[in-house]
Amino acid sequence: MDFYLIASEIIVLRYIGLHFTTVS
């Protein structure tokens, strides 16, 4: 259960990071 939450958080952070990099 915890692994799923951690994986989801990492994916979200990475997605935001990519979006931020693209925008900036």
Steps between C-alpha positions, in 0.01 A plus 500: 500500500777743594695411188206606282479838675876557470499401131206731430671790676823446305309485170311819583818682603677387182204607285493843666876531458477421129215748458693767689810437288296522179325819609824657620 
